[in-house]
Structures are given as structure tokens and as C-alpha cells.
Amino acid sequence: MVASSVLGFPRIGANREIKKVVEAYWAGKTSAEEVTKVAAEVKKFNWTELKQRGVTYIPSGDFSLYDHVLDHSAAFNAIPKRYHGLGLSPLDTYFAMARGRQADGVDVPAGEMKKWFDSNYHFLVPELDETVEFKLLFNKPLEEFKEAQALGITTRPVVLGPITYLALSKATKEAKADFEPISLLPKLLPVYKQLFSELKAAGAEWIQVDEPILVTDKGASFETQYASAYPELVAVAPKLLLTTFYGRLESNVNFLAKLPIAGLHVDLDRAPEQLDKTISAISSTSIVLSLGVVSGRSVWKTDFAAAIKLIEKTISAIGQDRVIVATSSTVLHIPVTLASETKLTEEQKDWFSFALEKASEVATIAAVVSGSQDAAVAAALEANRTSIAKRREFEKNSDDSVRKRVSSITPDQYERKSPFAVRLEAQKVLSLPKFPTTTIGSFPQTKEIRQARAKLGKGEISEADYEEFIKKEIESAVRFQEKIGLDLLVHGEPERNDMVQYFGERLSGFVFTQNAWVQSYGSRYVRPPIIVSDVSRKEPMTVRWSQYAQSLTSKPMKGMLTGPVTILNWSFPRVDISRELQAQQLALALRDEVCDLEAAGIKAIQVDEPALREGLPLRRADWDSYLNWAGNTFKLSTAGVGDHTQTHSHFCYSDFDDIFPQIQRLDADVISIEASKSDMKLINTFKHYGYSNNIGPGVYDVHSPRVPGDVEIQERIKAMLAYLDQSLLYVNPDCGLKTRGWKETEASLVNLVQAARWARENYA
């Protein structure tokens, strides 16, 4: 009989219970005991629901209050020295590592966040050096295995593999120049062996060991480490399922097949072409093959017929008892359940499948290929066949005007009218001082703003009343910026629920959910829109509010837009047409908006692309194609304006070193880019490449409530000026301020302005 498996599950709670309880804890409104209680309830819900849906292998140990990579660092005693001796509880130390802490005499910044492979999930980067003393402070997978066991549910513990953990780590500032975290593998293995042996003693039959580094180019360089580490782990562990996801293994499958592992998982959603090579590599072994045929990244319903074809091919090659039907990856990246959606039409609901529905899919597919005669299974198979046929029929529809416009794009539409040097002179009309100060766009989304938006949605206030409220919020933001002395202003975006959802709601081709939340990092959840058909702009989306904000001040006001690649990457895209075509459609819609903003008198327009690097394929061989169309769509959206209009873009929380030349190719007049949270390592990129246009590396981390001092910001400016032309340097935070409170926002920005004044005085 073929088993079924879910590799990981959303840990946010069906009603965002974890966000609510941890934010209450941070605010001092609830206890650590209450956090533990709510966490237990969410885990119970997850395990119980998966069991009821007939999933064979239910994950445990994948739950987290903030981030699973941070969980491993905390458990392994990989806690940076700055968090030692602060007198904090283990939970408060954990949260200090995640988001910094500035209270009760403690002042420590947060750790660095990075994007998790090619997703919009952020993880906390482990910081290691030669002095780290790994030890198992607590065994979280064991605790959760026993927790589920007490509920009568047998689970398969999930652990981030040791090689991926080290590969994702970075060296501390104190580490020797030639130090590589992977060199710590011999020191780390005893901790994993203890963890695994304790799970075995508790009765765990399998452990799922996630090693997604194997689908990157870097993975091949660790062949020796895999060959030495896994025999040691297997000797003390129950059966190990080595899981890979988000891409293709390529030649790495050959050395994995030689490991004494019990099972191997491959992602057939992202890389169905790797099946034949994988079967060939493991066919002569006893390795069980877990087939990721149900997407953990997409909300579209699985085509059972296509999945069954891949599974039956595998069964015919290696036998039914060596096959598991699984999600392609953890389903962390999709919403919890479609059952919460009451406003989607019946036709639309029939297209989609969220995390719980994906669990039902793997169980049903496993039953079908096992030869089940159950009438419910047969009915589910037929219902799926009907759903897919209806969707294929809908997908034949297209907007001829949109398609014709895309096909008519000409090379000159990608280029500004003049080179940067000419534009720089023309943009003196902005009258900005040296080291101009600005922000990335959003200001705090207060409780009052959220309540007003909710009241409008419920019909408790009129559209006119809501718009009057938004006007007051914009005026307040403008007056605040004038008061503290910022140079290039923003309207604060109080009218926007989310930087992608807001635009999706004003474009054709999208559908929206009520409760389909997905974790981005920590307690920051997003509700991605879903692209279902061709995209076009119905009418101006932002012009009115930007124009109003500009009318309030003599200082220049930035128009704020989200770029085509980010809207695409932070939505659930279509799967029936290419991402490139979807991005081109978005770019043309945004090009119209950019030109309308310029016509309305807005002299600086920011088109943010924080997800540009995130969308980069995991294999370098695939980079050129992506970077070409992604870069072109950004240029298409911004190149329609005159020389006097200053274009901006923003990038954050990714490694930009390898693609910095592509960022230069975008030819934005000003880029702002995250720098402070990553210890200003972007400076090394500037050393290597330089930068010819205006640039604003972030001078403080907005994802922490901590307020940086003006001297701290001065030091960051000083470091930047060692490699950047002082006439081109802008001073700004790392990112938007939407998630921050006004008190810390005001204090931080006052210090930022003071630091810029210091720079003007000291760099004449």
C-alpha cells in the first residue's frame, strides 16, 4: 500500500492565533504560559486535522513561534555572544535574537534575516565561529513527538539537516578570515546524534531530515560532508527520510543514492523532469522514494491524473511498497484552509486547494494508486477530473487587448530617454540637499487605521467618511515629516492594506481571500492575491492620494508603487501561462500609472522590487533568462517618464552580491537597499562593483522595535562613504515602517535626520 505524507504545515493557526498571542506577549499583555497553551492548541489542531484526512506521515517539530531555523540555533546553543548575560529568560532571549530588544537596560539588535531559498518566507541567519560550543539545550522535535503521542497521534519528526543548517549560516565578525561554517560539522554532529537517538528511544519510526541546500549549485560541494555525516547519523537514528524540495537535485542524486538513508524525497512540482534520473539512481537500493506531486507552493488544485501518471511510473519501476505520495515541500507557504473563504464564488473555490485540502489530496491520490475500492475515493477522483476540466476551459479565455499590447512591446520602451548623467542634471528641480533623507514609503498602520478600514468593509462608515479619515492620516504624516526635517516625503500609505493586495484589488485578473494568511516572518503574515486571468489597469490606482499629499507641502513627494516582479512573486500566480507574460502584463499596467503620476505633478516615483532577488532560480544555469525578463519588466514600467522625473526602487533581505550588475542595469535614478540588518556587508558589494546612480543603503533595521542612536547611524554613513560617491548617497531606513509603532518611528527618524545633518557638516 502506498503511504501519504505532508512535509510541514502552517504554524500560524487557522485564525492567526500565534500572531495574536506572541504580539500580546511582546506588549506585556499575556504570559509565557499563555503562549505555550495557545501553541499547544494550534499544534493539536494541525495534527488532528491531518490524521482525520488520512495522512500516513504527519509532521511534528515543524511548529515555531517565530522561525524554525532560529529554533535550531536556540536548541543547539548557537546563541551569539551579544545575547549572553542579559538576565533574560530563554523565551525572551529567543525573541531578542529574532527582533532585537531595547528595554530594562538591555539594548541588542536583532539577527540578520534572509529569504528562505526562493520564497517570501524569511529565516534568521545562524551566526557561527570557531568558538561555538554546540550542545542540545532542549530537544524540541522530541517534545512535540511526545506531545502528539499523548493525543494518540503518531507523527514523523521534522529536523533541518545539519549540512543545510551550516550552509545557511554566516561567520561572525570575530571569526577568522578563512572560516567557513561547514567546517563545524564534526562539532555539530554529536548534537544531531543525541537528538536522533532520543527520538528513536521515544519510539519514532522515521525522522524527516530537510536538506534543501541540495537543490542549489552549492549542494554539490558538500558531497564529502554528506558521505561522512549520514552514516554516523543513521547508526543511531530510526529510519531517515532525507527531503529535498524547491528544485532539482541534478547530479547530487547520484551520491545521495549511496547514503544509508531509508528514504529520499524529491520535488516533482518544481522539477518533474528529475523523476527518471532519480528512479535510475535508487532503483538498485532499498531507498523509499517520496514523490512531491502535490504542490506546497501553489494554491491551485492538483491535477490527480497528472500526479497519478508520475506515481504509477515509479511504482512500476521500484514497487508500491517503496513509494510515498507527498506534498512537494512544507505547505507553510500556503493558507491553512479554503473552508474559511465565504466570499469566493463557487467556481473560484473549485479552482483552489489550501493546506488542509492539499492533505486530503495526498491521502486520496495514495488511496487511488493503492487500488482503493472505496466509493468516496472514486467520487473524489471523478470530482477532481471534472474540476480540472472546468479550469482548463476557463484558462482558454484571454483579454485580446492585453495580449496584443504585450506583443507590441518595442525595445525602446525599456529605456529612459537620456543617460543618468543627463537625468541627474534635470532632476535638480527637486532641490534636494546633499545626503537627502527619505523613507521607503509606509508609515505605521495604527490600530485606528485598521479599525477604519474594517468599519468600511462592514458598512459601518461611508466611503466619504473613510476618505476623510485617510486625508487626515496623510496630512498628519506629511506634517510629521516636515517637522523633523525629512527632504523627500511620502504620503505614508494609510489607505493601503498591503503593498501587493492593494494593487491587485485595483487591477483586473485577480481574486482575493478573506482569511488566506501566509507567514512572511515572525508574526508578519500576508494575504497574497491570486492571479486567475489576464491583468490590466482599470483606472488610476494611486494618483489621487499622491496628488493630494503633494498639495499639502512644497517639498517633493514620492509616488509609491509596487513593481511588477514583486506583485507577481508575492501573489499566487497562474500556472497555465509563463511568469514572464504575467510580469509583462503587470508592467504595462504600472507603466500607465507611472506616467499618470508624472502628469499629475509627482516628480519622484518609487517602484519597489523587494522580491526581485527572491524570484531568482536556485540553479545558476537558469539565471540569465529570469534576470533578463525580470529586469526588462521593471524598466518597462518606469521608462515612460521624462528626464526630470526621478525614479526610485527598493530592494531588501536577500543576497545581492551575485546580481548587483543586474540591479545596475535597471537604471533607476535612486535605489534604496537593505544594509543595516546584514551588518553592512553590502559594503563589500560596493567595493567590488561600485554604483553609478544615486543609492540609499538602509541605515537602520525597521523590523526591530529598537531605536538606533544618531552616532550609530553616523558610523554607518561613514562606512558607506568609503566606497560610494558622497554626491549620490541618500539616507533612509532599511524598509517601510508599516509594522512599527509611531513612538519608535519618530525617535528613529529624528536620529536619521540628525545623522544626515552631521554628514553635511563633515563632508562639505
Disulfide bonds with the S-S distance in Angstrom:
none
